[in-house]
Amino acid sequence: MSSSNRVQVAIQVLGTAIQLPPATEHHLLRICQEALNNAFKHADAKNIQITLNYSEKSVQLSVADDGRGFAPGSVLTGTGKHFGLRNLRSRARKIKGRLEVISQPSQGTRVEVNVPISNT
């Protein structure tokens, strides 16, 4: 990897971490991996910020990059080879999470998933 291709990745954990159900941990990990893969493969990003935010009622994972971005409507509703984003949606549904992909051309991309925490 040449110095012009280096990507800075920062990780931040907010709130008090709690033990999540194994399935939730698994799918959040895979969502993060897929979002990172998309950023490395497609975004030409220089910086990526991963945030895991615990609150009383939910845990939120955010993966944001400063890459080339895209028009989400054309990718999320289109047909073709966009299995990564479909995979993210499927994984979020499996853990009762809400997935949001925020992006604009030349403005980077942020993938967020918010998962409710059960107190039972």
N, CA and C atoms as an extended XYZ file, in Angstrom:
360
Properties=species:S:1:pos:R:3:atomname:S:1:resname:S:1:resid:I:1 pbc="F F F"
N         0.849       -1.167        0.000 N   MET     1
C         0.000        0.000        0.000 CA  MET     1
C         0.890        1.223        0.000 C   MET     1
N         0.722        2.087       -0.977 N   SER     2
C         1.524        3.306       -1.017 CA  SER     2
C         0.980        4.320       -0.031 C   SER     2
N         1.788        5.310        0.310 N   SER     3
C         1.365        6.309        1.294 CA  SER     3
C         0.140        7.086        0.822 C   SER     3
N        -0.083        7.194       -0.485 N   SER     4
C        -1.249        7.917       -0.983 CA  SER     4
C        -2.535        7.121       -0.789 C   SER     4
N        -2.438        5.833       -0.495 N   ASN     5
C        -3.615        4.996       -0.306 CA  ASN     5
C        -3.921        4.717        1.158 C   ASN     5
N        -3.231        5.350        2.063 N   ARG     6
C        -3.442        5.081        3.484 CA  ARG     6
C        -4.776        5.636        3.950 C   ARG     6
N        -5.397        4.864        4.836 N   VAL     7
C        -6.672        5.262        5.411 CA  VAL     7
C        -6.514        5.287        6.924 C   VAL     7
N        -6.924        6.389        7.537 N   GLN     8
C        -6.928        6.502        8.997 CA  GLN     8
C        -8.274        6.005        9.502 C   GLN     8
N        -8.253        5.081       10.452 N   VAL     9
C        -9.482        4.566       11.046 CA  VAL     9
C        -9.462        4.887       12.533 C   VAL     9
N       -10.513        5.556       13.001 N   ALA    10
C       -10.657        5.892       14.415 CA  ALA    10
C       -11.868        5.156       14.967 C   ALA    10
N       -11.735        4.673       16.198 N   ILE    11
C       -12.814        3.934       16.850 CA  ILE    11
C       -13.155        4.638       18.154 C   ILE    11
N       -14.447        4.818       18.390 N   GLN    12
C       -14.906        5.486       19.602 CA  GLN    12
C       -16.072        4.686       20.194 C   GLN    12
N       -16.017        4.457       21.502 N   VAL    13
C       -17.110        3.806       22.221 CA  VAL    13
C       -17.659        4.820       23.211 C   VAL    13
N       -18.966        5.078       23.118 N   LEU    14
C       -19.632        6.039       23.987 CA  LEU    14
C       -20.625        5.316       24.883 C   LEU    14
N       -20.868        5.852       26.053 N   GLY    15
C       -21.803        5.238       26.986 CA  GLY    15
C       -21.159        4.069       27.705 C   GLY    15
N       -21.953        3.396       28.499 N   THR    16
C       -21.481        2.244       29.261 CA  THR    16
C       -21.763        0.973       28.477 C   THR    16
N       -20.708        0.293       28.099 N   ALA    17
C       -20.852       -0.944       27.320 CA  ALA    17
C       -21.553       -2.002       28.159 C   ALA    17
N       -22.461       -2.727       27.519 N   ILE    18
C       -23.134       -3.838       28.177 CA  ILE    18
C       -23.005       -5.077       27.304 C   ILE    18
N       -23.180       -6.224       27.922 N   GLN    19
C       -23.150       -7.482       27.182 CA  GLN    19
C       -24.403       -7.566       26.313 C   GLN    19
N       -24.211       -7.709       25.038 N   LEU    20
C       -25.323       -7.843       24.098 CA  LEU    20
C       -25.551       -9.318       23.802 C   LEU    20
N       -26.753       -9.663       23.355 N   PRO    21
C       -26.987      -11.046       22.943 CA  PRO    21
C       -25.989      -11.441       21.843 C   PRO    21
N       -25.555      -12.715       21.823 N   PRO    22
C       -24.574      -13.157       20.821 CA  PRO    22
C       -24.983      -12.838       19.382 C   PRO    22
N       -26.244      -13.005       19.041 N   ALA    23
C       -26.681      -12.722       17.666 CA  ALA    23
C       -26.523      -11.235       17.345 C   ALA    23
N       -26.823      -10.371       18.307 N   THR    24
C       -26.676       -8.932       18.095 CA  THR    24
C       -25.211       -8.580       17.887 C   THR    24
N       -24.342       -9.113       18.743 N   GLU    25
C       -22.902       -8.864       18.589 CA  GLU    25
C       -22.413       -9.335       17.223 C   GLU    25
N       -22.827      -10.529       16.830 N   HIS    26
C       -22.403      -11.113       15.552 CA  HIS    26
C       -22.818      -10.220       14.382 C   HIS    26
N       -24.096       -9.833       14.355 N   HIS    27
C       -24.581       -9.054       13.212 CA  HIS    27
C       -24.011       -7.641       13.209 C   HIS    27
N       -23.813       -7.033       14.387 N   LEU    28
C       -23.173       -5.714       14.413 CA  LEU    28
C       -21.737       -5.795       13.892 C   LEU    28
N       -21.023       -6.845       14.276 N   LEU    29
C       -19.662       -7.039       13.765 CA  LEU    29
C       -19.672       -7.172       12.244 C   LEU    29
N       -20.564       -7.992       11.722 N   ARG    30
C       -20.618       -8.202       10.267 CA  ARG    30
C       -21.061       -6.938        9.523 C   ARG    30
N       -21.988       -6.173       10.115 N   ILE    31
C       -22.397       -4.906        9.506 CA  ILE    31
C       -21.201       -3.958        9.444 C   ILE    31
N       -20.449       -3.888       10.535 N   CYS    32
C       -19.259       -3.030       10.565 CA  CYS    32
C       -18.244       -3.483        9.522 C   CYS    32
N       -18.012       -4.774        9.443 N   GLN    33
C       -17.057       -5.299        8.448 CA  GLN    33
C       -17.492       -4.963        7.034 C   GLN    33
N       -18.779       -5.116        6.730 N   GLU    34
C       -19.274       -4.835        5.379 CA  GLU    34
C       -19.173       -3.342        5.066 C   GLU    34
N       -19.508       -2.498        6.040 N   ALA    35
C       -19.401       -1.047        5.826 CA  ALA    35
C       -17.942       -0.645        5.593 C   ALA    35
N       -17.025       -1.238        6.369 N   LEU    36
C       -15.597       -0.969        6.158 CA  LEU    36
C       -15.152       -1.463        4.787 C   LEU    36
N       -15.561       -2.659        4.424 N   ASN    37
C       -15.212       -3.213        3.117 CA  ASN    37
C       -15.683       -2.283        1.999 C   ASN    37
N       -16.925       -1.796        2.106 N   ASN    38
C       -17.448       -0.873        1.092 CA  ASN    38
C       -16.621        0.410        1.040 C   ASN    38
N       -16.244        0.924        2.204 N   ALA    39
C       -15.455        2.160        2.239 CA  ALA    39
C       -14.079        1.947        1.607 C   ALA    39
N       -13.429        0.833        1.936 N   PHE    40
C       -12.107        0.551        1.369 CA  PHE    40
C       -12.185        0.301       -0.135 C   PHE    40
N       -13.200       -0.432       -0.550 N   LYS    41
C       -13.306       -0.893       -1.927 CA  LYS    41
C       -13.821        0.180       -2.889 C   LYS    41
N       -14.772        0.995       -2.430 N   HIS    42
C       -15.477        1.889       -3.345 CA  HIS    42
C       -15.291        3.381       -3.072 C   HIS    42
N       -14.991        3.768       -1.832 N   ALA    43
C       -15.103        5.181       -1.459 CA  ALA    43
C       -13.859        6.009       -1.704 C   ALA    43
N       -12.675        5.366       -1.770 N   ASP    44
C       -11.427        6.111       -1.854 CA  ASP    44
C       -11.322        7.094       -0.684 C   ASP    44
N       -11.734        6.611        0.500 N   ALA    45
C       -11.748        7.440        1.708 CA  ALA    45
C       -10.341        7.609        2.266 C   ALA    45
N       -10.142        8.709        2.948 N   LYS    46
C        -8.886        8.960        3.662 CA  LYS    46
C        -9.069        8.739        5.166 C   LYS    46
N       -10.304        8.914        5.646 N   ASN    47
C       -10.614        8.782        7.063 CA  ASN    47
C       -11.915        8.010        7.237 C   ASN    47
N       -11.918        7.112        8.232 N   ILE    48
C       -13.117        6.364        8.592 CA  ILE    48
C       -13.269        6.447       10.101 C   ILE    48
N       -14.481        6.758       10.538 N   GLN    49
C       -14.791        6.849       11.968 CA  GLN    49
C       -15.821        5.775       12.307 C   GLN    49
N       -15.466        4.889       13.240 N   ILE    50
C       -16.386        3.862       13.738 CA  ILE    50
C       -16.803        4.283       15.139 C   ILE    50
N       -18.102        4.369       15.376 N   THR    51
C       -18.607        4.744       16.695 CA  THR    51
C       -19.627        3.710       17.149 C   THR    51
N       -19.466        3.262       18.378 N   LEU    52
C       -20.424        2.367       19.025 CA  LEU    52
C       -20.948        3.140       20.222 C   LEU    52
N       -22.245        3.447       20.206 N   ASN    53
C       -22.835        4.308       21.224 CA  ASN    53
C       -23.918        3.538       21.993 C   ASN    53
N       -23.639        3.295       23.270 N   TYR    54
C       -24.588        2.596       24.131 CA  TYR    54
C       -25.446        3.617       24.873 C   TYR    54
N       -26.757        3.398       24.873 N   SER    55
C       -27.652        4.184       25.704 CA  SER    55
C       -28.513        3.201       26.488 C   SER    55
N       -29.417        3.720       27.304 N   GLU    56
C       -30.262        2.846       28.109 CA  GLU    56
C       -31.134        1.939       27.262 C   GLU    56
N       -31.599        2.460       26.142 N   LYS    57
C       -32.599        1.733       25.351 CA  LYS    57
C       -32.083        1.161       24.036 C   LYS    57
N       -30.865        1.542       23.656 N   SER    58
C       -30.390        1.065       22.355 CA  SER    58
C       -28.870        1.107       22.279 C   SER    58
N       -28.368        0.459       21.251 N   VAL    59
C       -26.963        0.570       20.897 CA  VAL    59
C       -26.933        0.982       19.426 C   VAL    59
N       -26.072        1.948       19.121 N   GLN    60
C       -25.980        2.438       17.756 CA  GLN    60
C       -24.556        2.259       17.251 C   GLN    60
N       -24.450        1.668       16.069 N   LEU    61
C       -23.176        1.522       15.375 CA  LEU    61
C       -23.190        2.486       14.200 C   LEU    61
N       -22.112        3.248       14.062 N   SER    62
C       -21.980        4.171       12.943 CA  SER    62
C       -20.608        3.968       12.309 C   SER    62
N       -20.589        3.851       10.995 N   VAL    63
C       -19.345        3.781       10.237 CA  VAL    63
C       -19.424        4.898        9.196 C   VAL    63
N       -18.571        5.925        9.361 N   ALA    64
C       -18.614        7.091        8.483 CA  ALA    64
C       -17.274        7.260        7.780 C   ALA    64
N       -17.331        7.600        6.495 N   ASP    65
C       -16.097        7.849        5.748 CA  ASP    65
C       -16.193        9.186        5.022 C   ASP    65
N       -15.035        9.685        4.609 N   ASP    66
C       -14.979       10.952        3.881 CA  ASP    66
C       -14.695       10.715        2.395 C   ASP    66
N       -15.161        9.602        1.901 N   GLY    67
C       -14.896        9.207        0.519 CA  GLY    67
C       -15.811        9.847       -0.499 C   GLY    67
N       -15.887        9.212       -1.655 N   ARG    68
C       -16.581        9.818       -2.795 CA  ARG    68
C       -18.090        9.825       -2.657 C   ARG    68
N       -18.662        9.002       -1.782 N   GLY    69
C       -20.108        9.004       -1.597 CA  GLY    69
C       -20.840        8.497       -2.828 C   GLY    69
N       -22.160        8.489       -2.746 N   PHE    70
C       -23.003        8.023       -3.848 CA  PHE    70
C       -24.424        8.497       -3.592 C   PHE    70
N       -25.282        8.314       -4.557 N   ALA    71
C       -26.697        8.647       -4.415 CA  ALA    71
C       -27.412        7.396       -3.905 C   ALA    71
N       -27.764        7.332       -2.620 N   PRO    72
C       -28.330        6.109       -2.047 CA  PRO    72
C       -29.559        5.590       -2.776 C   PRO    72
N       -30.431        6.473       -3.230 N   GLY    73
C       -31.644        6.021       -3.920 CA  GLY    73
C       -31.350        5.164       -5.134 C   GLY    73
N       -30.330        5.513       -5.881 N   SER    74
C       -30.006        4.766       -7.092 CA  SER    74
C       -29.387        3.407       -6.785 C   SER    74
N       -28.746        3.291       -5.647 N   VAL    75
C       -28.094        2.036       -5.285 CA  VAL    75
C       -29.015        1.153       -4.457 C   VAL    75
N       -29.701        1.741       -3.488 N   LEU    76
C       -30.525        0.946       -2.573 CA  LEU    76
C       -31.770        0.390       -3.240 C   LEU    76
N       -32.303        1.081       -4.248 N   THR    77
C       -33.511        0.583       -4.898 CA  THR    77
C       -33.224       -0.075       -6.233 C   THR    77
N       -32.020        0.073       -6.726 N   GLY    78
C       -31.677       -0.468       -8.030 CA  GLY    78
C       -31.367       -1.951       -7.992 C   GLY    78
N       -31.310       -2.511       -9.164 N   THR    79
C       -30.889       -3.901       -9.277 CA  THR    79
C       -29.412       -3.902       -9.596 C   THR    79
N       -28.830       -5.056       -9.619 N   GLY    80
C       -27.417       -5.108       -9.958 CA  GLY    80
C       -26.609       -5.779       -8.883 C   GLY    80
N       -25.375       -5.304       -8.704 N   LYS    81
C       -24.414       -5.994       -7.842 CA  LYS    81
C       -24.301       -5.412       -6.442 C   LYS    81
N       -25.317       -4.755       -5.942 N   HIS    82
C       -25.217       -4.077       -4.650 CA  HIS    82
C       -25.651       -4.989       -3.501 C   HIS    82
N       -25.061       -6.174       -3.462 N   PHE    83
C       -25.427       -7.145       -2.439 CA  PHE    83
C       -24.957       -6.716       -1.055 C   PHE    83
N       -23.875       -5.956       -0.968 N   GLY    84
C       -23.367       -5.507        0.324 CA  GLY    84
C       -24.402       -4.702        1.084 C   GLY    84
N       -25.045       -3.744        0.413 N   LEU    85
C       -26.054       -2.924        1.078 CA  LEU    85
C       -27.299       -3.737        1.412 C   LEU    85
N       -27.670       -4.644        0.551 N   ARG    86
C       -28.804       -5.535        0.854 CA  ARG    86
C       -28.486       -6.396        2.067 C   ARG    86
N       -27.255       -6.865        2.126 N   ASN    87
C       -26.799       -7.667        3.269 CA  ASN    87
C       -26.897       -6.876        4.569 C   ASN    87
N       -26.506       -5.608        4.530 N   LEU    88
C       -26.598       -4.758        5.717 CA  LEU    88
C       -28.044       -4.677        6.205 C   LEU    88
N       -28.959       -4.449        5.278 N   ARG    89
C       -30.379       -4.359        5.639 CA  ARG    89
C       -30.878       -5.662        6.247 C   ARG    89
N       -30.507       -6.767        5.629 N   SER    90
C       -30.947       -8.079        6.115 CA  SER    90
C       -30.426       -8.341        7.527 C   SER    90
N       -29.168       -8.045        7.755 N   ARG    91
C       -28.583       -8.261        9.082 CA  ARG    91
C       -29.242       -7.362       10.128 C   ARG    91
N       -29.488       -6.117        9.783 N   ALA    92
C       -30.140       -5.201       10.731 CA  ALA    92
C       -31.538       -5.711       11.097 C   ALA    92
N       -32.280       -6.185       10.113 N   ARG    93
C       -33.628       -6.727       10.379 CA  ARG    93
C       -33.576       -7.911       11.332 C   ARG    93
N       -32.573       -8.756       11.180 N   LYS    94
C       -32.464       -9.959       12.016 CA  LYS    94
C       -32.307       -9.618       13.494 C   LYS    94
N       -31.795       -8.435       13.811 N   ILE    95
C       -31.611       -8.047       15.214 CA  ILE    95
C       -32.560       -6.898       15.585 C   ILE    95
N       -33.621       -6.766       14.787 N   LYS    96
C       -34.650       -5.737       15.021 CA  LYS    96
C       -34.072       -4.328       15.009 C   LYS    96
N       -33.026       -4.153       14.210 N   GLY    97
C       -32.377       -2.857       14.102 CA  GLY    97
C       -32.930       -2.028       12.964 C   GLY    97
N       -32.640       -0.738       13.024 N   ARG    98
C       -33.034        0.194       11.969 CA  ARG    98
C       -31.759        0.677       11.295 C   ARG    98
N       -31.640        0.404       10.010 N   LEU    99
C       -30.453        0.769        9.243 CA  LEU    99
C       -30.715        2.037        8.450 C   LEU    99
N       -29.742        2.926        8.448 N   GLU   100
C       -29.819        4.128        7.640 CA  GLU   100
C       -28.486        4.307        6.926 C   GLU   100
N       -28.553        4.575        5.639 N   VAL   101
C       -27.357        4.859        4.852 CA  VAL   101
C       -27.487        6.292        4.358 C   VAL   101
N       -26.570        7.143        4.818 N   ILE   102
C       -26.599        8.558        4.478 CA  ILE   102
C       -25.376        8.838        3.610 C   ILE   102
N       -25.623        9.329        2.397 N   SER   103
C       -24.517        9.587        1.488 CA  SER   103
C       -24.941       10.577        0.414 C   SER   103
N       -23.963       11.278       -0.099 N   GLN   104
C       -24.133       12.151       -1.254 CA  GLN   104
C       -22.842       12.095       -2.048 C   GLN   104
N       -22.938       12.193       -3.362 N   PRO   105
C       -21.714       12.218       -4.154 CA  PRO   105
C       -20.758       13.301       -3.655 C   PRO   105
N       -19.502       12.941       -3.511 N   SER   106
C       -18.413       13.810       -3.043 CA  SER   106
C       -18.538       14.223       -1.579 C   SER   106
N       -19.460       13.619       -0.827 N   GLN   107
C       -19.678       14.014        0.568 CA  GLN   107
C       -19.478       12.866        1.560 C   GLN   107
N       -18.992       11.735        1.105 N   GLY   108
C       -18.776       10.610        2.013 CA  GLY   108
C       -20.058        9.834        2.281 C   GLY   108
N       -19.922        8.828        3.142 N   THR   109
C       -21.042        7.931        3.455 CA  THR   109
C       -21.031        7.628        4.940 C   THR   109
N       -22.234        7.529        5.516 N   ARG   110
C       -22.369        7.088        6.899 CA  ARG   110
C       -23.408        5.973        6.936 C   ARG   110
N       -23.008        4.840        7.488 N   VAL   111
C       -23.906        3.705        7.698 CA  VAL   111
C       -24.190        3.658        9.186 C   VAL   111
N       -25.468        3.727        9.551 N   GLU   112
C       -25.860        3.677       10.955 CA  GLU   112
C       -26.876        2.568       11.153 C   GLU   112
N       -26.700        1.846       12.234 N   VAL   113
C       -27.709        0.869       12.634 CA  VAL   113
C       -27.995        1.097       14.106 C   VAL   113
N       -29.281        1.200       14.429 N   ASN   114
C       -29.721        1.427       15.791 CA  ASN   114
C       -30.520        0.204       16.218 C   ASN   114
N       -30.067       -0.447       17.300 N   VAL   115
C       -30.672       -1.701       17.766 CA  VAL   115
C       -31.228       -1.483       19.161 C   VAL   115
N       -32.513       -1.789       19.361 N   PRO   116
C       -33.072       -1.658       20.698 CA  PRO   116
C       -32.458       -2.672       21.648 C   PRO   116
N       -32.309       -2.253       22.914 N   ILE   117
C       -31.800       -3.151       23.953 CA  ILE   117
C       -32.983       -3.587       24.794 C   ILE   117
N       -33.155       -4.877       24.921 N   SER   118
C       -34.234       -5.427       25.728 CA  SER   118
C       -33.799       -5.464       27.179 C   SER   118
N       -34.649       -4.997       28.083 N   ASN   119
C       -34.339       -5.029       29.516 CA  ASN   119
C       -34.942       -6.232       30.208 C   ASN   119
N       -35.405       -7.196       29.445 N   THR   120
C       -36.015       -8.374       30.056 CA  THR   120
C       -35.045       -9.497       30.170 C   THR   120
